[in-house]
Amino acid sequence: KNQVEQSPQSLIILEGKNCTLQCNYTVSPFSNLRWYKQDTGRGPVSLTIMTFSENTKSNGRYTATLDADTKQSSLHITASQLSDSASYICVVASGGSYIPTFGRGTSLIVHP
Amino acid sequence: DGGITQSPKYLFRKEGQNVTLSCEQNLNHDAMYWYRQDPGQGLRLIYYSQIVNDFQKGDIAEGYSVSREKKESFPLTVTSAQKNPTAFYLCASSATSGRLNNEQFFGPGTRLTVL
Protein backbone atom coordinates (compact mmCIF):
# COMPACT_ATOMS: atom_id res chain seq x y z
CA LYS A 1 0.00 0.00 0.00
CA ASN A 2 1.28 3.46 -0.92
CA GLN A 3 2.14 5.52 2.15
CA VAL A 4 3.63 8.92 2.95
CA GLU A 5 4.95 9.58 6.44
CA GLN A 6 5.89 13.04 7.66
CA SER A 7 7.88 14.13 10.67
CA PRO A 8 7.74 15.82 12.99
CA GLN A 9 3.97 16.06 13.47
CA SER A 10 4.41 19.56 14.86
CA LEU A 11 7.25 22.00 15.29
CA ILE A 12 7.68 25.31 17.12
CA ILE A 13 10.57 27.60 16.25
CA LEU A 14 11.58 31.20 16.82
CA GLU A 15 11.38 33.76 14.07
CA GLY A 16 14.58 33.94 12.06
CA LYS A 17 15.59 30.33 12.72
CA ASN A 18 15.90 27.60 10.10
CA CYS A 19 14.05 24.29 10.17
CA THR A 20 13.78 21.08 8.19
CA LEU A 21 10.71 18.93 7.67
CA GLN A 22 10.92 15.29 6.63
CA CYS A 23 8.90 13.08 4.30
CA ASN A 24 9.37 9.33 3.74
CA TYR A 25 7.33 7.51 1.14
CA THR A 26 6.65 4.02 -0.13
CA VAL A 27 4.86 4.95 -3.36
CA SER A 28 5.55 2.87 -6.43
CA PRO A 29 6.04 3.51 -9.26
CA PHE A 30 7.18 7.01 -8.36
CA SER A 31 6.14 9.92 -10.58
CA ASN A 32 6.69 13.14 -8.65
CA LEU A 33 6.76 14.61 -5.15
CA ARG A 34 5.21 17.89 -4.13
CA TRP A 35 5.30 20.02 -1.02
CA TYR A 36 2.25 22.14 -0.24
CA LYS A 37 1.76 24.90 2.30
CA GLN A 38 -1.67 25.15 3.89
CA ASP A 39 -2.59 28.17 5.97
CA THR A 40 -5.32 27.63 8.57
CA GLY A 41 -8.74 27.60 6.94
CA ARG A 42 -7.33 27.84 3.43
CA GLY A 43 -6.62 25.44 0.58
CA PRO A 44 -3.11 24.00 0.09
CA VAL A 45 -0.78 25.92 -2.20
CA SER A 46 2.05 24.22 -4.08
CA LEU A 47 5.60 25.15 -3.03
CA THR A 48 7.73 22.75 -5.09
CA ILE A 49 7.35 19.76 -7.38
CA MET A 50 10.17 17.32 -8.14
CA THR A 51 10.37 14.45 -10.57
CA PHE A 52 12.66 11.43 -10.33
CA SER A 53 15.61 13.18 -11.97
CA GLU A 54 15.51 16.27 -9.74
CA ASN A 55 17.16 16.16 -6.32
CA THR A 56 16.66 19.76 -5.25
CA LYS A 57 14.23 22.56 -5.96
CA SER A 58 14.03 26.01 -4.43
CA ASN A 59 11.20 28.50 -4.08
CA GLY A 60 12.46 31.57 -2.27
CA ARG A 61 13.30 30.62 1.31
CA TYR A 62 11.95 27.10 0.75
CA THR A 63 14.30 24.38 -0.53
CA ALA A 64 13.13 20.83 -1.14
CA THR A 65 15.40 17.85 -1.63
CA LEU A 66 14.63 14.41 -2.96
CA ASP A 67 16.56 11.15 -2.58
CA ALA A 68 14.76 8.67 -4.82
CA ASP A 69 17.02 5.84 -3.70
CA THR A 70 16.09 6.10 -0.04
CA LYS A 71 12.61 7.46 -0.84
CA GLN A 72 13.05 10.48 1.34
CA SER A 73 12.41 14.16 0.88
CA SER A 74 13.00 17.18 3.06
CA LEU A 75 11.75 20.75 3.06
CA HIS A 76 14.17 23.30 4.47
CA ILE A 77 12.91 26.72 5.50
CA THR A 78 15.52 29.42 5.86
CA ALA A 79 15.22 32.49 8.10
CA SER A 80 11.68 31.69 9.17
CA GLN A 81 9.00 34.37 9.29
CA LEU A 82 5.75 34.56 11.22
CA SER A 83 3.90 33.99 7.95
CA ASP A 84 5.55 30.57 7.63
CA SER A 85 3.22 29.33 10.39
CA ALA A 86 1.13 26.75 8.55
CA SER A 87 0.77 23.05 7.82
CA TYR A 88 3.22 21.61 5.28
CA ILE A 89 1.98 18.62 3.34
CA CYS A 90 4.08 16.14 1.35
CA VAL A 91 2.27 14.55 -1.61
CA VAL A 92 3.61 11.75 -3.80
CA ALA A 93 2.14 10.87 -7.18
CA SER A 94 2.35 7.41 -8.66
CA GLY A 95 2.89 6.80 -12.36
CA GLY A 96 -0.30 5.79 -14.09
CA SER A 97 -2.61 6.96 -11.31
CA TYR A 98 -4.46 10.24 -11.01
CA ILE A 99 -4.74 9.81 -7.27
CA PRO A 100 -1.72 10.98 -5.26
CA THR A 101 -0.90 9.88 -1.73
CA PHE A 102 -0.97 12.58 0.94
CA GLY A 103 1.02 12.79 4.14
CA ARG A 104 -0.73 14.03 7.28
CA GLY A 105 1.34 17.18 7.31
CA THR A 106 3.68 18.94 9.72
CA SER A 107 2.23 21.83 11.68
CA LEU A 108 4.79 24.62 11.96
CA ILE A 109 4.42 27.49 14.42
CA VAL A 110 6.85 30.40 14.24
CA HIS A 111 6.99 32.52 17.38
CA PRO A 112 8.30 36.11 17.50
CA ASP B 1 -6.03 29.21 -4.86
CA GLY B 2 -5.42 29.35 -8.63
CA GLY B 3 -8.43 29.27 -10.89
CA ILE B 4 -10.61 27.20 -8.61
CA THR B 5 -13.47 28.66 -6.62
CA GLN B 6 -15.56 27.03 -3.94
CA SER B 7 -18.74 28.31 -2.41
CA PRO B 8 -19.91 28.95 0.13
CA LYS B 9 -16.92 29.51 2.42
CA TYR B 10 -18.98 28.55 5.48
CA LEU B 11 -22.08 26.35 5.48
CA PHE B 12 -24.33 25.31 8.31
CA ARG B 13 -26.63 22.33 8.03
CA LYS B 14 -29.35 20.97 10.21
CA GLU B 15 -29.42 17.25 10.80
CA GLY B 16 -31.40 15.45 8.11
CA GLN B 17 -30.74 18.05 5.43
CA ASN B 18 -28.89 17.58 2.19
CA VAL B 19 -26.49 20.36 1.20
CA THR B 20 -24.52 20.98 -1.99
CA LEU B 21 -21.02 22.43 -2.13
CA SER B 22 -20.00 24.20 -5.31
CA CYS B 23 -16.65 23.84 -7.10
CA GLU B 24 -15.78 25.62 -10.35
CA GLN B 25 -12.46 25.77 -12.22
CA ASN B 26 -11.29 27.76 -15.25
CA LEU B 27 -7.96 25.96 -15.68
CA ASN B 28 -9.28 23.70 -18.44
CA HIS B 29 -8.39 20.68 -16.32
CA ASP B 30 -9.98 17.34 -17.10
CA ALA B 31 -9.66 15.85 -13.61
CA MET B 32 -11.41 17.12 -10.49
CA TYR B 33 -11.41 15.84 -6.92
CA TRP B 34 -13.19 16.26 -3.60
CA TYR B 35 -11.34 15.81 -0.32
CA ARG B 36 -12.39 15.95 3.29
CA GLN B 37 -10.01 17.27 5.96
CA ASP B 38 -10.47 16.69 9.68
CA PRO B 39 -8.22 18.08 12.44
CA GLY B 40 -5.01 16.10 12.79
CA GLN B 41 -5.72 13.97 9.74
CA GLY B 42 -4.52 14.06 6.17
CA LEU B 43 -6.75 14.74 3.21
CA ARG B 44 -9.13 11.89 2.45
CA LEU B 45 -10.52 11.39 -1.04
CA ILE B 46 -14.31 11.40 -1.38
CA TYR B 47 -14.88 11.32 -5.15
CA TYR B 48 -12.91 12.10 -8.27
CA SER B 49 -13.67 12.59 -11.94
CA GLN B 50 -11.26 12.22 -14.82
CA ILE B 51 -13.64 13.33 -17.52
CA VAL B 52 -17.08 14.84 -18.02
CA ASN B 53 -20.00 12.53 -17.21
CA ASP B 54 -17.76 10.09 -15.37
CA PHE B 55 -16.71 9.89 -11.72
CA GLN B 56 -15.33 7.35 -9.29
CA LYS B 57 -15.69 6.73 -5.56
CA GLY B 58 -12.77 7.53 -3.35
CA ASP B 59 -11.93 6.14 0.07
CA ILE B 60 -14.87 7.70 1.96
CA ALA B 61 -17.71 8.09 -0.57
CA GLU B 62 -20.53 6.86 1.68
CA GLY B 63 -23.07 9.60 2.36
CA TYR B 64 -21.84 11.79 -0.50
CA SER B 65 -22.81 12.20 -4.15
CA VAL B 66 -21.37 14.14 -7.08
CA SER B 67 -22.10 15.04 -10.69
CA ARG B 68 -19.87 16.12 -13.57
CA GLU B 69 -22.12 17.54 -16.27
CA LYS B 70 -19.64 20.23 -17.29
CA LYS B 71 -15.85 20.24 -17.44
CA GLU B 72 -15.69 23.33 -15.25
CA SER B 73 -17.99 22.17 -12.48
CA PHE B 74 -17.93 19.33 -9.93
CA PRO B 75 -20.53 19.89 -7.18
CA LEU B 76 -20.58 17.72 -4.06
CA THR B 77 -23.79 16.88 -2.21
CA VAL B 78 -23.54 15.89 1.43
CA THR B 79 -26.60 13.78 2.14
CA SER B 80 -28.36 13.03 5.40
CA ALA B 81 -26.80 9.57 5.22
CA GLN B 82 -23.41 11.08 6.10
CA LYS B 83 -23.36 10.64 9.87
CA ASN B 84 -20.49 12.98 10.70
CA PRO B 85 -20.34 15.65 8.01
CA THR B 86 -18.76 18.46 10.02
CA ALA B 87 -15.40 19.01 8.33
CA PHE B 88 -13.38 21.18 5.95
CA TYR B 89 -14.02 20.24 2.30
CA LEU B 90 -11.47 20.87 -0.42
CA CYS B 91 -11.95 20.68 -4.17
CA ALA B 92 -8.98 20.23 -6.50
CA SER B 93 -8.30 19.88 -10.21
CA SER B 94 -5.40 18.64 -12.31
CA ALA B 95 -4.31 18.18 -15.88
CA THR B 96 -4.20 14.63 -17.20
CA SER B 97 -1.31 15.10 -19.61
CA GLY B 98 1.85 17.13 -19.99
CA ARG B 99 4.79 17.79 -17.67
CA LEU B 100 2.56 18.93 -14.81
CA ASN B 101 0.38 15.89 -15.11
CA ASN B 102 -1.29 15.12 -11.79
CA GLU B 103 -0.22 18.34 -10.04
CA GLN B 104 -3.33 19.28 -8.12
CA PHE B 105 -4.53 22.83 -7.67
CA PHE B 106 -6.82 23.40 -4.69
CA GLY B 107 -9.73 25.69 -4.05
CA PRO B 108 -10.07 27.78 -0.85
CA GLY B 109 -12.30 25.21 0.87
CA THR B 110 -15.75 25.10 2.43
CA ARG B 111 -16.21 24.59 6.15
CA LEU B 112 -19.40 22.63 6.82
CA THR B 113 -20.88 22.56 10.31
CA VAL B 114 -23.85 20.46 11.36
CA LEU B 115 -26.03 22.17 13.95
Chai-1 contact restraints between the chains, C-beta under 6 A:
chainA,res_idxA,chainB,res_idxB,connection_type,confidence,min_distance_angstrom,max_distance_angstrom,comment,restraint_id
A,R42,B,P108,contact,1.0,0.0,6.0,A-B,restraint_1
A,G43,B,D1,contact,1.0,0.0,6.0,A-B,restraint_2
A,G43,B,L90,contact,1.0,0.0,6.0,A-B,restraint_3
A,G43,B,F106,contact,1.0,0.0,6.0,A-B,restraint_4
A,G43,B,G107,contact,1.0,0.0,6.0,A-B,restraint_5
A,G43,B,P108,contact,1.0,0.0,6.0,A-B,restraint_6
A,G43,B,G109,contact,1.0,0.0,6.0,A-B,restraint_7
A,P44,B,F106,contact,1.0,0.0,6.0,A-B,restraint_8
A,I49,B,E103,contact,1.0,0.0,6.0,A-B,restraint_9
A,A93,B,N102,contact,1.0,0.0,6.0,A-B,restraint_10
A,Y98,B,A31,contact,1.0,0.0,6.0,A-B,restraint_11
A,Y98,B,Q50,contact,1.0,0.0,6.0,A-B,restraint_12
A,F102,B,G42,contact,1.0,0.0,6.0,A-B,restraint_13
A,F102,B,L43,contact,1.0,0.0,6.0,A-B,restraint_14
A,R104,B,G42,contact,1.0,0.0,6.0,A-B,restraint_15
